[in-house]
């Protein structure tokens, strides 16, 4: 019997929140280093690992989100952070984060009904 | 990684660009400094940014300060009280248009990091409302 609180949905959402938080932090890092010579933008990926674990029915926490360095062409100072890209990615990450929080809240509300409280 | 790590990274960017702005305003304030030719000219300061913990999203910091030319430019001003026997004084070799470019880089950098702080605030507020 699956656990009522820590089921697959919760686990996937939890993993997504972790990955999105890391991405947000990496965007902050990229933005603060926009004029740092030789700095390559960091790009976080957690979707691939999450998709695989959901498809296989395994625990997503078996792997961690990964940060790769962007291989895009650099400016003359060896830096390849694009402010427009980071801003769009930041907004998107925030909205996705809100979405995951809402999904988790909905899940908690179901649990609250199930345990006999008022939703 | 602290509880509000995104805030820390964005804050380090704010501090960096504030210092950058300070350096630029100091350079512009001293653009007409007169020195005697036996002294070195006022040297402009340029902030060199550096990643605080490269690869671990630790934000940015001031890695060092690059100094402008100490020789400056020698100008003939016989009436200047600091002029030498030949009537020459030393002025800093600071280009105002270059400083204005630096000023805009610093200003835009500050604004971009401030936008990240606001976004981080929204995300953390959402996380704190989880389950409500």
gemmi code that builds the backbone of each chain (N, CA, C; Angstrom):
import gemmi

chains = {
    "A": [
        ("UNK", (0.858, -1.201, 0.000), (0.000, 0.000, 0.000), (0.893, 1.250, 0.000)),
        ("UNK", (0.599, 2.198, -0.907), (1.463, 3.386, -0.946), (1.277, 4.263, 0.284)),
        ("UNK", (2.304, 4.958, 0.627), (2.221, 5.891, 1.761), (1.220, 6.997, 1.436)),
        ("UNK", (0.392, 7.426, 2.389), (-0.606, 8.451, 2.064), (-0.003, 9.841, 1.821)),
        ("UNK", (1.024, 10.196, 2.549), (1.582, 11.556, 2.423), (2.718, 11.616, 1.408)),
        ("UNK", (3.659, 10.708, 1.558), (4.824, 10.762, 0.675), (4.684, 9.899, -0.559)),
        ("UNK", (3.568, 10.036, -1.280), (3.360, 9.207, -2.472), (4.160, 9.731, -3.668)),
        ("UNK", (3.959, 9.077, -4.810), (4.755, 9.424, -6.000), (4.532, 10.873, -6.437)),
        ("UNK", (3.279, 11.356, -6.352), (2.986, 12.740, -6.760), (3.773, 13.725, -5.900)),
        ("UNK", (3.685, 13.510, -4.569), (4.391, 14.398, -3.630), (5.879, 14.380, -3.883)),
        ("UNK", (6.384, 13.171, -4.084), (7.819, 13.007, -4.288), (8.278, 13.724, -5.565)),
        ("UNK", (7.483, 13.594, -6.645), (7.824, 14.265, -7.911), (7.764, 15.781, -7.756)),
        ("UNK", (6.725, 16.266, -7.063), (6.593, 17.717, -6.861), (7.733, 18.259, -5.997)),
        ("UNK", (8.065, 17.488, -4.967), (9.154, 17.884, -4.075), (10.468, 18.008, -4.864)),
        ("UNK", (10.701, 17.016, -5.713), (11.917, 17.017, -6.531), (11.928, 18.215, -7.493)),
        ("UNK", (10.752, 18.492, -8.084), (10.645, 19.627, -9.017), (10.915, 20.942, -8.289)),
        ("UNK", (10.375, 21.097, -7.072), (10.608, 22.326, -6.295), (12.097, 22.507, -6.006)),
        ("UNK", (12.755, 21.396, -5.650), (14.208, 21.473, -5.397), (14.958, 21.923, -6.643)),
        ("UNK", (14.617, 21.294, -7.765), (15.294, 21.625, -9.029), (15.041, 23.055, -9.439)),
        ("UNK", (13.791, 23.522, -9.279), (13.446, 24.900, -9.656), (14.146, 25.906, -8.748)),
        ("UNK", (14.259, 25.577, -7.464), (14.962, 26.470, -6.523), (16.432, 26.588, -6.924)),
        ("UNK", (17.034, 25.463, -7.299), (18.438, 25.498, -7.732), (18.581, 26.318, -9.014)),
        ("UNK", (17.598, 26.159, -9.931), (17.659, 26.933, -11.181), (17.550, 28.426, -10.898)),
        ("UNK", (16.645, 28.787, -9.982), (16.477, 30.200, -9.623), (17.778, 30.769, -9.046)),
        ("UNK", (18.415, 29.961, -8.215), (19.676, 30.385, -7.590), (20.775, 30.517, -8.647)),
        ("UNK", (20.772, 29.609, -9.600), (21.776, 29.662, -10.664), (21.557, 30.881, -11.556)),
        ("UNK", (20.275, 31.230, -11.785), (19.978, 32.437, -12.576), (20.489, 33.673, -11.828)),
        ("UNK", (20.294, 33.681, -10.506), (20.808, 34.795, -9.691), (22.331, 34.867, -9.799)),
        ("UNK", (22.971, 33.698, -9.775), (24.435, 33.631, -9.899), (24.881, 34.156, -11.267)),
        ("UNK", (24.183, 33.718, -12.324), (24.525, 34.177, -13.679), (24.367, 35.691, -13.796)),
        ("UNK", (23.256, 36.215, -13.248), (22.995, 37.653, -13.347), (24.043, 38.449, -12.573)),
        ("UNK", (24.414, 37.966, -11.394), (25.393, 38.731, -10.612), (26.779, 38.661, -11.262)),
        ("UNK", (27.018, 37.638, -12.084), (28.330, 37.511, -12.744), (28.299, 37.951, -14.206)),
        ("UNK", (27.342, 38.816, -14.545), (27.182, 39.184, -15.958), (28.386, 39.941, -16.519)),
        ("UNK", (29.192, 40.554, -15.658), (30.395, 41.263, -16.124), (31.684, 40.584, -15.660)),
        ("UNK", (31.575, 39.340, -15.180), (32.775, 38.651, -14.688), (33.553, 38.039, -15.851)),
        ("UNK", (34.810, 38.446, -16.053), (35.577, 37.880, -17.167), (35.728, 36.357, -17.027)),
        ("UNK", (35.532, 35.630, -18.128), (35.729, 34.180, -18.136), (34.606, 33.371, -17.518)),
        ("UNK", (33.494, 34.030, -17.147), (32.398, 33.304, -16.498), (31.471, 32.691, -17.544)),
        ("UNK", (31.212, 31.383, -17.417), (30.271, 30.708, -18.320), (28.964, 30.479, -17.562)),
        ("UNK", (27.839, 30.822, -18.202), (26.530, 30.723, -17.554), (26.235, 29.285, -17.139)),
        ("UNK", (25.624, 29.122, -15.960), (25.217, 27.805, -15.486), (23.804, 27.490, -15.953)),
        ("UNK", (23.579, 26.248, -16.346), (22.243, 25.819, -16.786), (21.857, 24.575, -15.993)),
        ("UNK", (20.699, 24.646, -15.279), (20.264, 23.539, -14.429), (19.319, 22.631, -15.207)),
        ("UNK", (19.536, 21.333, -15.084), (18.596, 20.370, -15.658), (18.182, 19.370, -14.588)),
        ("UNK", (16.857, 19.275, -14.370), (16.336, 18.233, -13.484), (15.191, 17.493, -14.167)),
        ("UNK", (14.648, 18.078, -15.257), (13.475, 17.507, -15.927), (13.743, 16.110, -16.482)),
        ("UNK", (14.918, 15.916, -17.077), (15.233, 14.622, -17.697), (15.219, 13.502, -16.657)),
        ("UNK", (15.898, 13.755, -15.528), (15.973, 12.741, -14.477), (14.589, 12.481, -13.899)),
        ("UNK", (13.790, 13.550, -13.735), (12.448, 13.412, -13.159), (11.545, 12.624, -14.104)),
        ("UNK", (11.631, 12.965, -15.404), (10.808, 12.275, -16.407), (11.113, 10.780, -16.416)),
        ("UNK", (12.389, 10.449, -16.362), (12.811, 9.042, -16.372), (12.292, 8.308, -15.143)),
        ("UNK", (12.431, 8.948, -13.973), (12.027, 8.247, -12.750), (10.511, 8.100, -12.670)),
        ("UNK", (9.755, 9.093, -13.196), (8.285, 8.972, -13.198), (7.875, 7.842, -14.146)),
        ("UNK", (8.531, 7.771, -15.303), (8.218, 6.726, -16.284), (8.553, 5.337, -15.739)),
        ("UNK", (9.673, 5.240, -15.007), (10.117, 3.938, -14.503), (9.528, 3.585, -13.141)),
        ("UNK", (8.865, 4.568, -12.512), (8.309, 4.327, -11.185), (9.366, 4.218, -10.104)),
        ("UNK", (10.501, 4.896, -10.306), (11.553, 4.866, -9.284), (11.556, 6.178, -8.496)),
        ("UNK", (12.301, 6.192, -7.396), (12.384, 7.387, -6.553), (13.230, 8.455, -7.255)),
        ("UNK", (12.638, 9.652, -7.528), (13.440, 10.673, -8.213), (14.652, 11.129, -7.401)),
        ("UNK", (14.557, 11.010, -6.072), (15.667, 11.483, -5.239), (16.906, 10.595, -5.331)),
        ("UNK", (16.827, 9.546, -6.186), (18.021, 8.735, -6.445), (19.075, 9.513, -7.209)),
        ("UNK", (18.666, 10.622, -7.863), (19.640, 11.456, -8.581), (19.435, 12.911, -8.180)),
        ("UNK", (20.448, 13.731, -8.418), (20.350, 15.161, -8.083), (20.274, 15.988, -9.358)),
        ("UNK", (19.686, 17.199, -9.289), (19.714, 18.083, -10.453), (21.167, 18.400, -10.829)),
        ("UNK", (21.410, 18.563, -12.120), (22.785, 18.827, -12.559), (22.910, 20.253, -13.097)),
        ("UNK", (24.073, 20.863, -12.885), (24.363, 22.191, -13.438), (25.470, 22.050, -14.473)),
        ("UNK", (25.144, 22.414, -15.721), (26.146, 22.384, -16.792), (26.553, 23.809, -17.114)),
        ("UNK", (27.745, 23.964, -17.678), (28.210, 25.301, -18.097), (27.837, 25.522, -19.558)),
        ("UNK", (27.241, 26.660, -19.847), (26.799, 26.971, -21.211), (27.976, 26.984, -22.187)),
        ("UNK", (27.769, 26.402, -23.365), (28.837, 26.361, -24.379), (28.590, 27.376, -25.489)),
        ("UNK", (27.676, 28.301, -25.232), (27.411, 29.349, -26.222), (28.659, 30.207, -26.441)),
        ("UNK", (28.747, 30.867, -27.596), (29.912, 31.734, -27.829), (30.002, 32.825, -26.765)),
        ("UNK", (31.226, 33.173, -26.403), (31.422, 34.182, -25.357), (31.658, 35.552, -25.974)),
        ("UNK", (31.519, 36.575, -25.131), (31.912, 37.925, -25.547), (33.436, 38.026, -25.448)),
        ("UNK", (33.968, 39.210, -25.755), (35.437, 39.334, -25.769), (36.060, 39.099, -24.397)),
        ("UNK", (35.280, 39.283, -23.321), (35.847, 39.047, -21.986), (35.653, 37.599, -21.517)),
        ("UNK", (35.260, 36.710, -22.436), (35.126, 35.293, -22.082), (33.855, 34.965, -21.317)),
        ("UNK", (32.895, 35.886, -21.304), (31.647, 35.692, -20.565), (30.509, 35.425, -21.557)),
        ("UNK", (29.612, 34.497, -21.234), (28.509, 34.218, -22.168), (27.118, 34.269, -21.519)),
        ("UNK", (26.978, 35.105, -20.484), (25.660, 35.278, -19.861), (24.830, 36.238, -20.710)),
        ("UNK", (23.603, 35.822, -21.061), (22.687, 36.707, -21.794), (21.599, 37.177, -20.845)),
        ("UNK", (21.535, 38.484, -20.635), (20.575, 39.011, -19.658), (19.131, 38.728, -20.066)),
        ("UNK", (18.808, 38.872, -21.357), (17.436, 38.623, -21.802), (17.038, 37.173, -21.527)),
        ("UNK", (17.959, 36.262, -21.847), (17.702, 34.834, -21.630), (17.476, 34.540, -20.140)),
        ("UNK", (18.317, 35.128, -19.308), (18.227, 34.883, -17.872), (16.917, 35.451, -17.302)),
        ("UNK", (16.501, 36.612, -17.826), (15.274, 37.241, -17.322), (14.051, 36.395, -17.679)),
        ("UNK", (14.005, 35.936, -18.934), (12.884, 35.099, -19.358), (12.879, 33.789, -18.566)),
        ("UNK", (14.063, 33.170, -18.433), (14.167, 31.916, -17.680), (13.758, 32.134, -16.228)),
        ("UNK", (14.103, 33.291, -15.666), (13.739, 33.607, -14.280), (12.245, 33.682, -14.096)),
        ("UNK", (11.559, 34.386, -15.015), (10.093, 34.499, -14.926), (9.443, 33.128, -15.077)),
        ("UNK", (9.935, 32.366, -16.036), (9.366, 31.044, -16.300), (9.566, 30.133, -15.086)),
        ("UNK", (10.755, 30.170, -14.514), (11.049, 29.344, -13.345), (10.139, 29.716, -12.181)),
        ("UNK", (9.923, 31.021, -12.008), (9.059, 31.472, -10.917), (7.632, 30.977, -11.089)),
        ("UNK", (7.124, 31.094, -12.313), (5.750, 30.661, -12.578), (5.620, 29.150, -12.396)),
        ("UNK", (6.629, 28.410, -12.849), (6.600, 26.957, -12.694), (6.659, 26.585, -11.210)),
        ("UNK", (7.462, 27.353, -10.472), (7.575, 27.123, -9.032), (6.207, 27.328, -8.373)),
        ("UNK", (5.526, 28.433, -8.737), (4.181, 28.712, -8.213), (3.222, 27.572, -8.539)),
        ("UNK", (3.337, 27.081, -9.766), (2.479, 25.979, -10.216), (2.693, 24.735, -9.357)),
        ("UNK", (3.964, 24.398, -9.103), (4.282, 23.220, -8.293), (3.793, 23.410, -6.859)),
        ("UNK", (3.918, 24.642, -6.345), (3.432, 24.919, -4.981), (1.915, 24.740, -4.935)),
        ("UNK", (1.222, 25.238, -5.965), (-0.246, 25.095, -6.006), (-0.662, 23.635, -6.090)),
        ("UNK", (0.063, 22.870, -6.898), (-0.254, 21.443, -7.033), (-0.067, 20.736, -5.691)),
        ("UNK", (0.986, 21.110, -4.988), (1.254, 20.496, -3.691), (0.187, 20.895, -2.674)),
        ("UNK", (-0.218, 22.178, -2.731), (-1.278, 22.655, -1.832), (-2.583, 21.901, -2.093)),
        ("UNK", (-2.894, 21.671, -3.374), (-4.099, 20.920, -3.725), (-4.039, 19.509, -3.157)),
        ("UNK", (-2.860, 18.939, -3.212), (-2.644, 17.584, -2.703), (-2.861, 17.551, -1.181)),
        ("UNK", (-2.353, 18.575, -0.505), (-2.538, 18.673, 0.951), (-4.015, 18.832, 1.298)),
        ("UNK", (-4.747, 19.586, 0.463), (-6.180, 19.784, 0.718), (-6.932, 18.468, 0.623)),
        ("UNK", (-6.563, 17.639, -0.359), (-7.186, 16.310, -0.484), (-6.933, 15.490, 0.767)),
        ("UNK", (-5.690, 15.555, 1.240), (-5.334, 14.807, 2.451), (-6.134, 15.296, 3.650)),
        ("UNK", (-6.329, 16.628, 3.693), (-7.066, 17.223, 4.805), (-8.526, 16.736, 4.810)),
        ("UNK", (-9.109, 16.635, 3.627), (-10.472, 16.089, 3.520), (-10.480, 14.641, 3.984)),
        ("UNK", (-9.459, 13.896, 3.532), (-9.396, 12.467, 3.839), (-9.281, 12.211, 5.341)),
        ("UNK", (-8.580, 13.087, 6.061), (-8.430, 12.858, 7.511), (-9.584, 13.472, 8.295)),
        ("UNK", (-10.606, 13.985, 7.625), (-11.829, 14.423, 8.287), (-11.868, 15.861, 8.717)),
        ("UNK", (-10.826, 16.632, 8.375), (-10.843, 18.050, 8.727), (-11.639, 18.837, 7.712)),
        ("UNK", (-11.721, 20.124, 7.897), (-12.395, 20.974, 6.931), (-11.370, 21.474, 5.911)),
        ("UNK", (-11.646, 21.258, 4.650), (-10.706, 21.653, 3.605), (-10.674, 23.157, 3.476)),
    ],
    "B": [
        ("UNK", (24.773, 26.100, 1.370), (23.650, 26.853, 0.782), (22.705, 27.285, 1.893)),
        ("UNK", (22.514, 28.568, 1.972), (21.643, 29.065, 3.038), (20.181, 28.877, 2.660)),
        ("UNK", (19.305, 29.191, 3.603), (17.866, 29.000, 3.376), (17.387, 29.799, 2.169)),
        ("UNK", (17.855, 31.039, 2.055), (17.419, 31.889, 0.946), (18.600, 32.177, 0.016)),
        ("UNK", (19.143, 31.089, -0.549), (20.365, 31.169, -1.361), (20.271, 32.086, -2.566)),
        ("UNK", (19.087, 32.108, -3.202), (18.933, 32.977, -4.381), (19.111, 34.441, -3.999)),
        ("UNK", (18.569, 34.790, -2.824), (18.716, 36.163, -2.317), (20.193, 36.503, -2.131)),
        ("UNK", (20.962, 35.559, -1.594), (22.394, 35.794, -1.343), (23.139, 36.060, -2.646)),
        ("UNK", (22.851, 35.225, -3.656), (23.553, 35.383, -4.940), (23.200, 36.732, -5.570)),
        ("UNK", (21.899, 37.089, -5.547), (21.477, 38.362, -6.134), (22.041, 39.538, -5.329)),
        ("UNK", (22.078, 39.368, -4.008), (22.609, 40.426, -3.147), (24.090, 40.672, -3.425)),
        ("UNK", (24.835, 39.596, -3.683), (26.264, 39.770, -3.977), (26.435, 40.594, -5.257)),
        ("UNK", (25.501, 40.405, -6.207), (25.535, 41.213, -7.432), (25.246, 42.671, -7.144)),
        ("UNK", (24.290, 42.933, -6.247), (23.965, 44.322, -5.873), (25.180, 45.001, -5.249)),
        ("UNK", (25.846, 44.284, -4.345), (27.025, 44.846, -3.672), (28.120, 45.147, -4.698)),
        ("UNK", (28.345, 44.199, -5.609), (29.378, 44.380, -6.642), (29.115, 45.635, -7.465)),
        ("UNK", (27.878, 45.778, -7.952), (27.593, 46.920, -8.825), (27.515, 48.229, -8.051)),
        ("UNK", (27.167, 48.175, -6.771), (27.200, 49.388, -5.959), (28.642, 49.875, -5.829)),
        ("UNK", (29.558, 48.933, -5.596), (30.981, 49.300, -5.497), (31.484, 49.829, -6.832)),
        ("UNK", (31.000, 49.221, -7.914), (31.367, 49.664, -9.261), (30.916, 51.120, -9.460)),
        ("UNK", (29.664, 51.398, -9.045), (29.139, 52.774, -9.130), (29.981, 53.732, -8.295)),
        ("UNK", (30.368, 53.275, -7.094), (31.207, 54.110, -6.213), (32.514, 54.463, -6.913)),
        ("UNK", (33.138, 53.449, -7.539), (34.422, 53.669, -8.214), (34.259, 54.666, -9.361)),
        ("UNK", (33.183, 54.507, -10.139), (32.963, 55.407, -11.274), (32.731, 56.835, -10.784)),
        ("UNK", (31.900, 56.983, -9.747), (31.620, 58.345, -9.270), (32.881, 58.986, -8.709)),
        ("UNK", (33.742, 58.184, -8.074), (35.016, 58.709, -7.567), (35.912, 59.141, -8.730)),
        ("UNK", (35.943, 58.341, -9.790), (36.754, 58.690, -10.963), (36.293, 60.019, -11.580)),
        ("UNK", (34.947, 60.138, -11.696), (34.413, 61.365, -12.322), (34.662, 62.578, -11.409)),
        ("UNK", (34.517, 62.365, -10.100), (34.739, 63.465, -9.154), (36.166, 63.983, -9.249)),
        ("UNK", (37.104, 63.084, -9.561), (38.523, 63.476, -9.595), (39.053, 63.722, -11.004)),
        ("UNK", (38.136, 63.889, -11.948), (38.563, 63.968, -13.356), (39.435, 65.200, -13.636)),
        ("UNK", (39.291, 66.246, -12.825), (40.083, 67.462, -13.059), (41.161, 67.694, -12.004)),
        ("UNK", (41.520, 66.632, -11.262), (42.553, 66.777, -10.228), (43.872, 67.258, -10.849)),
        ("UNK", (44.402, 68.289, -10.252), (45.697, 68.790, -10.732), (46.774, 68.346, -9.760)),
        ("UNK", (47.879, 67.822, -10.292), (49.025, 67.443, -9.462), (50.262, 68.102, -10.044)),
        ("UNK", (51.247, 68.224, -9.207), (52.525, 68.728, -9.695), (53.184, 67.634, -10.547)),
        ("UNK", (54.007, 68.000, -11.478), (54.620, 66.999, -12.377), (55.554, 66.054, -11.624)),
        ("UNK", (55.970, 66.401, -10.399), (56.826, 65.494, -9.627), (55.993, 64.379, -8.967)),
        ("UNK", (54.657, 64.550, -8.905), (53.770, 63.519, -8.349), (53.138, 62.724, -9.488)),
        ("UNK", (52.571, 61.551, -9.101), (51.846, 60.792, -10.123), (50.424, 61.343, -10.208)),
        ("UNK", (49.805, 61.169, -11.353), (48.445, 61.673, -11.562), (47.432, 60.829, -10.800)),
        ("UNK", (46.242, 61.365, -10.605), (45.168, 60.575, -10.006), (44.891, 59.379, -10.913)),
        ("UNK", (44.821, 58.171, -10.316), (44.595, 56.971, -11.128), (43.141, 56.533, -11.022)),
        ("UNK", (42.479, 56.410, -12.164), (41.096, 55.934, -12.187), (41.055, 54.496, -11.682)),
        ("UNK", (39.966, 54.129, -11.026), (39.827, 52.756, -10.523), (38.740, 52.031, -11.307)),
        ("UNK", (39.054, 50.808, -11.712), (38.099, 49.981, -12.451), (37.868, 48.676, -11.705)),
        ("UNK", (36.599, 48.411, -11.369), (36.259, 47.190, -10.639), (36.372, 45.986, -11.576)),
        ("UNK", (37.044, 44.946, -11.101), (37.114, 43.688, -11.859), (36.255, 42.666, -11.124)),
        ("UNK", (35.191, 42.212, -11.798), (34.267, 41.257, -11.176), (34.860, 39.857, -11.200)),
        ("UNK", (34.465, 39.061, -10.212), (34.938, 37.688, -10.113), (33.816, 36.829, -9.543)),
        ("UNK", (33.736, 35.561, -9.965), (32.728, 34.660, -9.401), (33.163, 34.284, -7.986)),
        ("UNK", (32.206, 34.363, -7.016), (32.575, 34.116, -5.618), (32.908, 32.643, -5.380)),
        ("UNK", (32.162, 31.744, -5.992), (32.404, 30.311, -5.795), (32.024, 29.630, -7.095)),
        ("UNK", (32.878, 29.830, -8.108), (32.545, 29.402, -9.477), (32.143, 27.931, -9.529)),
        ("UNK", (30.975, 27.665, -10.113), (30.495, 26.290, -10.221), (29.517, 25.924, -9.126)),
        ("UNK", (29.425, 26.752, -8.069), (28.505, 26.451, -6.973), (27.472, 27.549, -6.747)),
        ("UNK", (27.240, 28.378, -7.764), (26.231, 29.428, -7.704), (26.388, 30.296, -6.458)),
        ("UNK", (27.614, 30.727, -6.194), (27.870, 31.532, -5.003), (27.806, 33.029, -5.218)),
        ("UNK", (27.395, 33.478, -6.410), (27.306, 34.908, -6.695), (28.636, 35.495, -7.145)),
        ("UNK", (28.720, 36.829, -7.061), (29.898, 37.530, -7.569), (30.531, 38.371, -6.463)),
        ("UNK", (31.760, 38.780, -6.697), (32.430, 39.680, -5.750), (33.456, 40.522, -6.514)),
        ("UNK", (33.983, 41.526, -5.848), (35.031, 42.332, -6.463), (36.322, 41.519, -6.391)),
        ("UNK", (36.843, 41.135, -7.551), (38.052, 40.315, -7.581), (39.309, 41.153, -7.446)),
        ("UNK", (39.222, 42.412, -7.817), (40.373, 43.301, -7.739), (40.049, 44.631, -8.368)),
        ("UNK", (40.976, 45.537, -8.265), (40.799, 46.866, -8.837), (41.924, 47.113, -9.844)),
        ("UNK", (41.537, 47.441, -11.077), (42.545, 47.814, -12.073), (42.717, 49.325, -11.996)),
        ("UNK", (43.970, 49.761, -11.990), (44.233, 51.195, -11.872), (44.553, 51.816, -13.221)),
        ("UNK", (44.132, 53.058, -13.388), (44.449, 53.787, -14.622), (45.912, 54.218, -14.660)),
        ("UNK", (46.252, 54.934, -15.707), (47.634, 55.356, -15.936), (48.093, 56.382, -14.889)),
        ("UNK", (49.242, 56.118, -14.237), (49.773, 57.041, -13.226), (50.462, 58.249, -13.850)),
        ("UNK", (50.896, 58.103, -15.120), (51.581, 59.225, -15.793), (50.594, 60.344, -16.143)),
        ("UNK", (49.342, 59.952, -16.414), (48.331, 60.938, -16.777), (48.738, 61.693, -18.027)),
        ("UNK", (48.349, 62.965, -18.066), (48.815, 63.778, -19.200), (49.364, 65.088, -18.637)),
        ("UNK", (50.480, 65.523, -19.216), (51.144, 66.753, -18.769), (50.603, 67.903, -19.616)),
        ("UNK", (50.094, 68.917, -18.904), (49.469, 70.046, -19.590), (50.177, 71.336, -19.181)),
        ("UNK", (50.322, 72.236, -20.122), (50.987, 73.508, -19.811), (49.985, 74.500, -19.245)),
        ("UNK", (50.120, 74.802, -17.949), (49.257, 75.786, -17.282), (50.148, 76.674, -16.417)),
        ("UNK", (50.823, 77.636, -17.006), (51.814, 78.441, -16.259), (51.206, 79.177, -15.065)),
        ("UNK", (49.909, 79.508, -15.138), (49.293, 80.271, -14.052), (48.907, 79.398, -12.868)),
        ("UNK", (48.958, 78.075, -13.049), (48.531, 77.172, -11.972), (49.545, 77.200, -10.835)),
        ("UNK", (49.091, 77.358, -9.565), (50.049, 77.385, -8.440), (50.880, 76.110, -8.332)),
        ("UNK", (50.418, 75.000, -8.912), (51.165, 73.737, -8.831), (52.126, 73.539, -10.011)),
        ("UNK", (52.175, 74.494, -10.909), (53.005, 74.333, -12.108), (54.492, 74.290, -11.760)),
        ("UNK", (55.258, 73.498, -12.520), (56.709, 73.412, -12.300), (57.406, 74.570, -13.044)),
        ("UNK", (58.729, 74.519, -13.065), (59.514, 75.614, -13.665), (59.145, 75.844, -15.127)),
        ("UNK", (58.752, 74.751, -15.830), (58.375, 74.892, -17.244), (56.903, 75.303, -17.410)),
        ("UNK", (56.195, 75.424, -16.292), (54.778, 75.798, -16.350), (53.853, 74.622, -16.613)),
        ("UNK", (54.367, 73.388, -16.362), (53.544, 72.198, -16.615), (52.915, 71.645, -15.336)),
        ("UNK", (51.731, 71.068, -15.477), (51.091, 70.332, -14.374), (50.655, 68.968, -14.915)),
        ("UNK", (50.316, 68.066, -13.977), (49.886, 66.725, -14.386), (48.399, 66.562, -14.117)),
        ("UNK", (47.664, 66.135, -15.120), (46.221, 65.879, -14.985), (45.960, 64.388, -15.208)),
        ("UNK", (44.888, 63.834, -14.622), (44.618, 62.406, -14.842), (44.170, 62.139, -16.276)),
        ("UNK", (44.504, 60.950, -16.772), (44.116, 60.586, -18.137), (42.795, 59.812, -18.077)),
        ("UNK", (41.716, 60.524, -17.723), (40.395, 59.886, -17.608), (39.499, 60.427, -18.710)),
        ("UNK", (38.885, 59.485, -19.436), (37.992, 59.854, -20.529), (36.551, 59.826, -19.988)),
        ("UNK", (35.872, 60.964, -20.055), (34.531, 61.041, -19.477), (33.551, 60.101, -20.165)),
        ("UNK", (33.649, 59.965, -21.480), (32.713, 59.070, -22.171), (32.939, 57.621, -21.741)),
        ("UNK", (34.183, 57.269, -21.467), (34.498, 55.932, -20.971), (33.873, 55.722, -19.587)),
        ("UNK", (33.956, 56.755, -18.750), (33.368, 56.663, -17.407), (31.847, 56.559, -17.481)),
        ("UNK", (31.235, 57.274, -18.418), (29.780, 57.206, -18.566), (29.352, 55.806, -19.010)),
        ("UNK", (30.168, 55.182, -19.864), (29.888, 53.805, -20.286), (29.940, 52.871, -19.083)),
        ("UNK", (30.983, 53.045, -18.258), (31.119, 52.245, -17.037), (29.923, 52.460, -16.106)),
        ("UNK", (29.479, 53.714, -16.044), (28.354, 54.073, -15.176), (27.088, 53.335, -15.604)),
        ("UNK", (26.861, 53.288, -16.919), (25.660, 52.618, -17.427), (25.749, 51.107, -17.214)),
        ("UNK", (26.952, 50.529, -17.413), (27.145, 49.092, -17.161), (26.780, 48.785, -15.703)),
        ("UNK", (27.307, 49.608, -14.788), (27.072, 49.382, -13.361), (25.595, 49.565, -13.011)),
        ("UNK", (24.982, 50.598, -13.590), (23.565, 50.885, -13.296), (22.664, 49.756, -13.776)),
        ("UNK", (22.886, 49.306, -15.005), (22.066, 48.217, -15.555), (22.298, 46.919, -14.796)),
        ("UNK", (23.554, 46.681, -14.418), (23.866, 45.486, -13.629), (23.125, 45.501, -12.304)),
        ("UNK", (23.110, 46.668, -11.680), (22.404, 46.813, -10.398), (20.908, 46.543, -10.580)),
        ("UNK", (20.329, 47.134, -11.636), (18.899, 46.950, -11.891), (18.555, 45.490, -12.144)),
        ("UNK", (19.405, 44.795, -12.923), (19.138, 43.389, -13.234), (19.145, 42.549, -11.960)),
        ("UNK", (20.099, 42.824, -11.075), (20.177, 42.057, -9.829), (19.025, 42.381, -8.890)),
        ("UNK", (18.581, 43.639, -8.929), (17.446, 44.018, -8.090), (16.180, 43.292, -8.564)),
        ("UNK", (16.038, 43.125, -9.885), (14.888, 42.387, -10.430), (14.923, 40.937, -9.959)),
        ("UNK", (16.123, 40.369, -9.867), (16.250, 38.984, -9.390), (15.848, 38.898, -7.915)),
        ("UNK", (16.223, 39.899, -7.129), (15.844, 39.913, -5.705), (14.318, 39.883, -5.582)),
        ("UNK", (13.648, 40.697, -6.386), (12.176, 40.745, -6.331), (11.558, 39.404, -6.718)),
        ("UNK", (12.145, 38.782, -7.744), (11.637, 37.490, -8.199), (11.860, 36.417, -7.132)),
        ("UNK", (13.033, 36.447, -6.507), (13.342, 35.486, -5.446), (12.361, 35.666, -4.292)),
        ("UNK", (12.034, 36.929, -4.015), (11.076, 37.224, -2.952), (9.727, 36.577, -3.245)),
        ("UNK", (9.267, 36.696, -4.505), (7.987, 36.093, -4.903), (8.010, 34.579, -4.731)),
        ("UNK", (9.131, 33.956, -5.164), (9.224, 32.494, -5.095), (9.231, 32.020, -3.641)),
        ("UNK", (10.009, 32.711, -2.802), (10.079, 32.291, -1.404), (8.749, 32.541, -0.687)),
        ("UNK", (8.042, 33.623, -1.067), (6.724, 33.873, -0.467), (5.776, 32.739, -0.808)),
        ("UNK", (5.839, 32.280, -2.070), (4.981, 31.170, -2.488), (5.315, 29.916, -1.688)),
        ("UNK", (6.596, 29.666, -1.495), (7.017, 28.473, -0.747), (6.550, 28.531, 0.705)),
        ("UNK", (6.554, 29.748, 1.281), (6.139, 29.895, 2.688), (4.633, 29.720, 2.857)),
        ("UNK", (3.883, 29.847, 1.754), (2.422, 29.657, 1.831), (2.028, 28.214, 1.536)),
        ("UNK", (3.030, 27.361, 1.344), (2.737, 25.973, 0.981), (1.824, 25.296, 1.997)),
        ("UNK", (0.758, 24.660, 1.468), (-0.152, 23.929, 2.341), (-1.281, 24.768, 2.899)),
        ("UNK", (-1.261, 26.090, 2.639), (-2.326, 26.943, 3.190), (-3.513, 27.044, 2.253)),
    ],
}
model = gemmi.Model(1)
for chain_id, residues in chains.items():
    chain = gemmi.Chain(chain_id)
    for i, (resn, *xyz) in enumerate(residues, 1):
        res = gemmi.Residue()
        res.name, res.seqid = resn, gemmi.SeqId(i, " ")
        for name, pos in zip(("N", "CA", "C"), xyz):
            atom = gemmi.Atom()
            atom.name, atom.element = name, gemmi.Element(name[0])
            atom.pos, atom.b_iso = gemmi.Position(*pos), 0.0
            res.add_atom(atom)
        chain.add_residue(res)
    model.add_chain(chain)
structure = gemmi.Structure()
structure.add_model(model)
structure.setup_entities()
